[in-house]
C-alpha cells in the first residue's frame, strides 16, 4: 500500500487531531496571482502523471471531499481537475439517499461508483455523510430500516460505522485504490460571508439554500462529528488532509500539491512490450510503410 504524502495539513494517525487547533486561514504573504500560477504548474504535472496512471492500468485514485456548505468543494474540484483528461476522471456527488440506496448498506451507493483501475474517481461528499450529517441528525437512521435498532442508539454504534469504513478503505488500498480524503475547513464566519454573497449577487442566488443556513446552526455538533470521524479514520493508507478553506486560491493549491505528491510516489510507467508484441508491432509497421 502507498503511504500518505507528507503535508503540514495531514491529519495524524494517533487520534490527537483537534478541530479547534486546525487553521481555516493560512498565515502567508503569497499573492493570489502567484498561487494561481503555481496551481497551473501543478495541474500540468498532474496531467502528465494521469496519462501514465491510465496507460499502466494498475492503480486507481479516489479523492474524497467533505466540508460544510459553501466551503468550496465544487470550485476546488473544478479548478484542480481542469487539466485532467475527462476520459480518465469521473465525479459523483452524494446527496439525499434514494429509495434503492436505502435498501442497501450505507457503503453500497459509493462502492458501486468506485473508480476503475487507471482512473481518478472523485466523491463530492461520500459515505462519510453517514458519520457526519446522520450523526448530527440521528433521526435519519429510521429511514435505513436497520434490523434490531433500538430507540436509543447503543454506545458503540458510531464506532461500528468507523470500523466498517476503516475495513472498507483498507480493502480498497490493498487492491490498488489510492485514497486521499480532504476536509475543506472553512470558518463559520467565512461561510456566512459566502451565504451573504449568494443572496446579494443575482448570479449566485441559485446557490443559496435556506437548508444550508439551518445546518449552520448545528455548527458545534458538526465540528465534533468531523473531529471524531477524522481521528477514527485517518490512516496511512487512507489519510485525511485538513485544508484551510477561507482562502480559496490557497486551498486549491494545497489540494493540488497533495494530489501531485501522491501521484509522484506511485511506481507509474508505460506498459512494457513483450518480445511477441514487439514482433507484431514490427510486422504492422512493415505493412504500413509503402
C-alpha positions in Angstrom: 0.0 0.0 0.0 1.2 3.5 -0.8 2.0 5.7 2.2 0.5 9.1 2.7 2.2 12.0 1.1 3.6 14.4 3.7 1.9 17.7 4.3 1.6 20.2 7.1 -2.2 19.6 6.8 -2.0 15.8 7.1 -4.3 14.6 9.9 -2.2 12.5 12.3 -2.9 8.8 12.7 -2.7 8.8 16.5 -6.2 10.3 17.2 -4.9 13.6 18.5 -6.4 15.9 15.9 -8.3 18.8 17.3 -10.6 20.9 15.1 -10.2 23.9 17.4 -6.5 23.9 16.6 -6.8 23.4 12.8 -6.4 26.6 10.8 -9.1 27.8 8.5 -7.0 30.6 7.0 -3.3 30.3 6.1 -0.6 32.5 7.5 1.2 33.5 4.3 2.1 36.5 2.2 1.8 34.9 -1.2 -0.5 36.7 -3.7 -3.5 35.1 -5.2 -1.9 35.6 -8.7 1.2 33.8 -7.7 -0.8 30.9 -6.2 -2.9 30.6 -9.4 0.3 30.4 -11.4 1.7 27.7 -9.0 -1.7 25.8 -9.4 -1.4 25.8 -13.2 2.1 24.3 -12.9 0.8 21.6 -10.5 -2.0 20.8 -12.9 0.4 20.4 -15.8 2.4 17.8 -13.8 -0.7 16.1 -12.6 -2.0 15.8 -16.2 1.3 14.1 -17.3 1.1 11.6 -14.4 -2.6 10.9 -15.0 -1.7 9.7 -18.5 0.8 7.3 -17.0 -1.8 6.2 -14.5 -4.3 5.5 -17.3 -1.8 3.7 -19.5 -0.4 1.5 -16.8 -4.0 0.5 -15.7 -2.7 -0.8 -12.3 -3.8 1.7 -9.7 -6.9 3.8 -9.3 -7.1 7.0 -7.3 -10.1 8.0 -5.1 -10.4 11.6 -3.9 -13.0 12.2 -1.2 -14.1 15.8 -0.5 -16.1 16.6 2.7 -16.9 20.1 4.0 -19.5 22.3 5.5 -21.7 24.1 2.9 -20.0 27.0 1.0 -16.5 25.7 1.8 -15.7 25.4 -2.0 -15.9 21.7 -2.8 -17.4 22.2 -6.3 -15.0 25.0 -7.3 -12.0 23.2 -5.9 -12.8 20.0 -7.9 -13.3 22.1 -11.0 -10.1 24.1 -10.5 -7.8 21.3 -9.6 -9.1 18.8 -12.1 -9.4 21.3 -15.0 -6.3 19.9 -16.8 -7.2 16.3 -16.5 -8.3 14.2 -19.4 -12.0 13.8 -18.8 -12.0 10.2 -20.1 -9.7 9.3 -17.2 -11.7 11.0 -14.5 -15.2 10.7 -13.0 -17.1 12.8 -10.4 -20.0 11.7 -8.2 -22.0 13.9 -5.9 -23.8 12.2 -3.0 -26.9 13.9 -1.7 -30.1 12.5 -0.1 -30.1 8.7 -0.5 -32.6 7.3 -2.9 -35.1 4.5 -2.0 -32.8 2.0 -3.8 -29.8 3.2 -1.9 -31.6 3.0 1.4 -32.4 -0.7 0.7 -28.6 -1.4 0.8 -25.9 -1.0 3.5 -24.6 2.6 3.9 -21.4 1.8 1.9 -23.2 0.4 -1.2 -24.1 3.5 -3.1 -20.4 4.7 -3.1 -18.9 1.3 -3.6 -20.7 0.9 -7.0 -19.2 4.2 -8.1 -15.6 3.5 -7.3 -13.0 4.3 -10.0 -11.8 1.6 -12.3 -8.0 0.9 -12.5 -6.3 3.6 -14.4 -8.9 6.3 -13.5 -9.3 9.0 -11.0 -12.6 9.0 -9.1 -13.9 12.0 -7.1 -16.6 11.8 -4.4 -18.2 15.2 -3.7 -19.4 14.1 -0.3 -19.3 10.4 0.4 -20.1 7.6 2.7 -18.7 9.9 5.4 -22.1 11.6 5.5 -23.2 8.6 7.5 -21.0 9.6 10.4 -21.4 13.3 9.9 -24.9 14.5 8.9 -26.5 11.3 10.2 -24.7 11.7 13.5 -25.9 15.3 13.9 -29.4 14.1 12.8 -29.7 10.6 14.1 -33.4 10.7 13.3 -32.4 10.0 9.7 -31.5 6.4 10.7 -35.2 5.4 10.8 -35.2 5.6 7.0 -32.5 3.0 6.8 -34.6 0.3 8.5 -31.7 -1.2 10.3 -32.5 -4.5 12.0 -32.9 -4.5 15.7 -32.1 -0.8 16.1 -33.4 0.3 19.5 -34.9 3.7 20.2 -31.6 4.6 22.0 -28.5 4.1 19.9 -26.0 1.6 21.5 -22.8 3.2 22.8 -20.7 1.6 20.1 -22.9 2.4 17.1 -20.7 5.1 15.6 -17.5 3.1 16.4 -19.0 0.2 14.5 -19.5 2.5 11.5 -16.0 3.8 11.8 -14.8 0.2 11.9 -16.8 -0.6 8.7 -15.2 2.5 7.0 -11.7 1.6 8.0 -12.1 -2.0 6.9 -13.6 -0.9 3.6 -10.8 1.6 2.9 -8.1 -0.9 3.8 -9.6 -3.5 1.5 -9.6 -0.9 -1.3 -6.0 0.1 -0.6 -4.8 -3.5 -0.6 -6.3 -3.9 -4.1 -4.8 -0.9 -5.7 -7.1 2.1 -4.9 -5.1 5.0 -3.6 -7.3 7.1 -1.3 -7.0 10.8 -0.5 -9.5 12.5 1.8 -9.8 16.3 2.0 -11.7 18.1 4.7 -12.0 21.7 3.4 -12.0 23.5 6.8 -14.0 26.7 6.4 -14.8 29.0 9.4 -18.4 29.8 10.2 -17.7 33.5 9.8 -16.4 32.9 6.2 -19.3 30.5 5.5 -21.8 33.3 6.4 -20.0 35.8 4.3 -20.3 33.5 1.3 -24.0 32.9 2.1 -24.5 36.7 2.0 -22.7 36.9 -1.3 -25.1 34.3 -2.7 -28.0 36.3 -1.5 -26.7 39.7 -2.7 -25.3 38.6 -6.1 -28.1 37.8 -8.5 -25.9 35.4 -10.5 -25.3 33.4 -7.3 -28.9 33.4 -6.0 -29.4 29.8 -7.2 -26.6 28.6 -5.0 -28.3 29.7 -1.8 -30.4 27.2 0.1 -32.3 28.0 3.4 -31.4 24.5 4.5 -27.7 25.4 4.4 -28.4 28.1 6.9 -30.3 25.7 9.1 -27.4 23.3 9.1 -25.0 26.0 10.0 -26.9 26.4 13.3 -25.6 22.9 14.2 -22.0 24.1 13.7 -20.6 22.8 17.0 -22.2 19.4 16.6 -20.8 19.1 13.1 -17.3 20.1 14.3 -17.5 17.4 17.0 -18.6 14.9 14.4 -15.8 15.9 12.0 -13.2 15.6 14.8 -14.3 12.2 15.7 -14.5 11.0 12.1 -11.1 12.2 11.1 -9.5 10.8 14.3 -11.1 7.4 13.7 -10.4 7.1 10.0 -7.2 8.9 9.1 -4.8 6.1 8.3 -1.6 5.9 6.4 -3.3 4.1 3.5 -6.4 6.4 3.6 -5.2 9.8 5.0 -7.3 12.8 5.8 -5.9 16.3 5.0 -7.5 19.3 6.8 -7.1 22.1 4.3 -7.7 25.7 5.3 -10.7 26.8 3.2 -11.2 30.5 4.0 -8.7 31.4 1.2 -9.8 29.6 -2.0 -6.7 30.0 -4.1 -4.6 28.7 -1.2 -7.0 25.8 -0.6 -6.9 24.7 -4.2 -3.2 24.9 -4.4 -2.8 22.7 -1.3 -5.2 20.1 -2.6 -3.3 20.0 -5.9 0.1 19.7 -4.1 -1.1 16.7 -2.1 -2.5 15.1 -5.3 0.7 15.7 -7.2 2.9 14.4 -4.4 0.8 11.2 -4.2 1.0 10.5 -7.9 4.7 11.1 -7.8 5.0 8.4 -5.1 3.3 5.8 -7.3 5.6 3.5 -9.3 4.0 4.6 -12.6 5.4 3.6 -16.0 4.1 3.0 -19.5 3.5 -0.7 -20.2 6.5 -2.6 -21.5 6.1 -4.6 -24.7 6.8 -8.4 -24.7 9.1 -9.7 -27.5 6.0 -11.2 -29.2 4.2 -7.8 -29.0 7.2 -6.1 -30.5 7.3 -8.5 -33.3 3.6 -7.8 -34.1 4.4 -4.1 -34.0 7.3 -4.6 -36.4 5.1 -6.6 -38.7 2.4 -3.9 -38.6 5.0 -1.2 -39.3 6.2 -3.1 -42.4 2.7 -3.2 -43.8 2.1 0.5 -43.2 5.3 1.6 -44.9 4.8 1.9 -48.6 
